[in-house]
Amino acid sequence: MGILTDLRSSISRATSSLFTGGEPKRIGIYGPPNAGKTTLANRIARDWTGDAVGPESHVPHETRRARRKENVEIKRNGKSVTIDVVDTPGVTTKVDYKEFLEHDIEKEDAVRRSREATEGVAEAMHWLREDVDGVIYVLDATEDPFTQVNTMLVGIIESQDLPVLIFANKIDLDEASVQRVSNAFPQHETVPLSALEGDNMDEVYDKIAEYFG
Amino acid sequence: MPHQCTGCGEVFEDGSKEMLSGCPECGGNTFQFRPKGADLPNDPDPPDPDVDDTGSDPDDPDPSGPDGDELPDRDDGAVAGTVGRATTRVRDFVSPSGEPDPNATWPSEASGATAAEPATDDGEIIDADARRDDAGVDEDDAQASARTGLASREDVRDVGEPRTGPAGSEPAESGPSGSGWTGDTGAGSDGAADGRSDRPPAGEGDQVVSDPDDEDPDLTELREQLNDQFESIKIVEPGEYELNLMELYEREEYIIALQENGRYVIQVPDQWIGSDFDDR
């Protein structure tokens, strides 16, 4: 990250704080691949700024670089909170170009995607260490949440004493089990939602304001 | 207490053959290494007898052994508890201060999977990472021997394990099913191996993987393979990568681009310029 970027970030934060009375928190959206992180980031950004963050896809690792949407002002209960939303690549311990081949991607492109996805995971982990003030951890509620990656990441987040919300996404699907997600991380608040359909977004914003405001 | 199953907390003697085919207690295939020589503020002398309760079962190479019925049911409550405890351990693991949390629980404490498990184990686990560099200094003779030598063939035979032939040049990844450190395909096991159990063993792990079925394993080669596993990103082949999340998280430098030839570009943090610049 260059000096100019840092400077710009600092200026935008200072400018924002003039209006909101507080520095915007940088909220990282983390989770495994295909949990719906970008869909959520886009939903939040569109709802409050009108812009999207990045392309959504069923292909895993579509997001291979962290993307940021700054100064997302969320108004709740007469107050407003301003956050920077950081959409991160899905975190995993293994990236294999062959999984892209299943999505009709040519091998050369698949290998490149795989390499970029790996770089993206490294970037996401680096951001987690240094650049986020809070975390929205997005899980696909139709998938088993009891994975080592989830456990490890939540553990790291806790070690940083970062505020964290667990989002059980894709509740519009029949197989979704919010209970299973909340059972996996009973120490944290689990918020059910469908970022795609916009289900339960009121509670989502309530919680974001409550936790990160 | 050199090795401990990250799933159920079962303890294995250094060089134990049982764990090579997975934890007999829970079937898990990720283990936490804890050098014996690393003393702890709150646990100065790990009890040696621990190793006996697991290491003295050489006639039962079956991973589902006599205690296998203690495999916890995968009902939500039990698993949630396990995950919670594991999370606690991860948090302790990455705690910046490296200060062991005396209240941290270890899976075996609550699950009761291991009868003779002392409550002091949590300290050991936490310390394994922080003190891995010191491990070689205070180790006793047995540990030193384990680090530098291979188990004798008699030892291996005593266990009664089937000798399924040489594992060739890649015993670390082509060993008995269920024994893989990071070679297995299960995402869950990879996560554990990458993030937690891999780091502490560093050089010591060779004893573990060299034990199994090799006729004449090349120790140097094994070491190299194991060292490879502890890098933050392992290039299995072009387009296929294994990531050590904990390493990536803990690195100060930032990998921004991988090259085809296995090299990668990093962004060096400002602190590396010199000690005077560490106020960033």
Interface residues (C-beta under 8 A of the other chain):
Chain A: M1 V91 T92 T93 K94 V95 D96 Y97 K98 K107 A110 V111 S114 R115 T118 E119 V121 A122 E123 M125 H126 L128 R129 F146 T147 Q148 V149 T151 M152 L153 V154 G155 I156 E158 S159 Q179 R180 N183 A184 F185 P186 Q187
Chain B: T30 D76 G77 V79 A80 V83 G84 A86 T87 T88 R89 V90 R91 D92 F93 V94 S95 P96 A187 G188 S189 D190 G191 A192 D194 G195 R196 S232 I233 P238 G239 E240 Y241 E242 L243 N244 L245 M246 L248 Y249 E250 R251 Y254 I255 I256 A257 L258 Q267
